[in-house]
Amino acid sequence: MSPVPPPGDGPLAGRRVLVTRAAGQSTGLVERLRGRGAEVLEVPLLVIAPPADPGPFHVAVRAIDGYDWLLLTSANAAHALANAIRPAPLPRTLRVASSGPATTAVVRTLFPDTPIAAQATSRFGSPGLARALALVDVSGSRMLLPVSDRSPAAIGETLRGRGALVDVVVAYQTTIAEAAGPLLRAALDFGIDAVTFASPSAVEAFVLLGGVPRDVLAVVIGPTTADAVRSKGLYVAETAEPETTEGLADAVERVLLRTPGKR
């Protein structure tokens, strides 16, 4: 857990926020919150790693020229693909679809020469991507969908029902950072005003490791994560709009400005 900085200037001065995102993925959020005066406790609850069996993913990547569509539902999937094909660019004939503003921003950074043919603008993850492709004729199209080992297969089934040939391959695995348990419990005992979640997996880890206080104010990045929070009996105080790091920081600010501090 990072040292707690002294209270700063800004609208969130004196408020304490717990950030649970995996190590290396929370920098932008932490900087934005600290820039607004918040005290930030960083306790990464997840570890992102290569899949236990990387074979199917690498086979699919080597055959990427044979696909018509690449479907990216998370920034982690985009990073895994970029690492697997580096330094080769994506085929020019490949049509890319991305879900959510945050994922789209990462895709554009990693693959600047590849136009995005379809993108979800208002919903996060697979549901948003399915909606973005609703008016696209995918019948007979070969589609590559790299996912987490924890990702639901609903979008693949939906597109297959419309006649697409979808290869769903595990590009990375998400595991709970068991060693973070004592740090999480210490942070909760220390006292927090809000906690941020960027994925359902982080919510699961929080509950398993934390001994969760039921009055915690959860601020989430999208509706899928919000559903996961509610399923655990916790309160969704705000959902980011837009579903980006900046949107999440703005959502935290909205929550804390209307909620009295606990200290």
Secondary structure, DSSP 8 states (H G I E B T S, - for coil): --------SSTTTT-EEEE-S-TTS-HHHHHHHHHTT-EEEE---EEEE--SS-HHHHHHHHTGGG-SEEEE-SHHHHHHHHHHHTTS---TT-EEEEESHHHHHHHHHH-TTS-EEEEESSS-SHHHHHHHTTTS--TT-EEEEEEETT--SHHHHHHHHTT-EEEEEEEEEEEE-GGGHHHHHHHHHH--SEEEESSHHHHHHHHHHH---TT-EEEESSHHHHHHHHHTT-EEEEE-SSSSHHHHHHHHHHHHHTS----
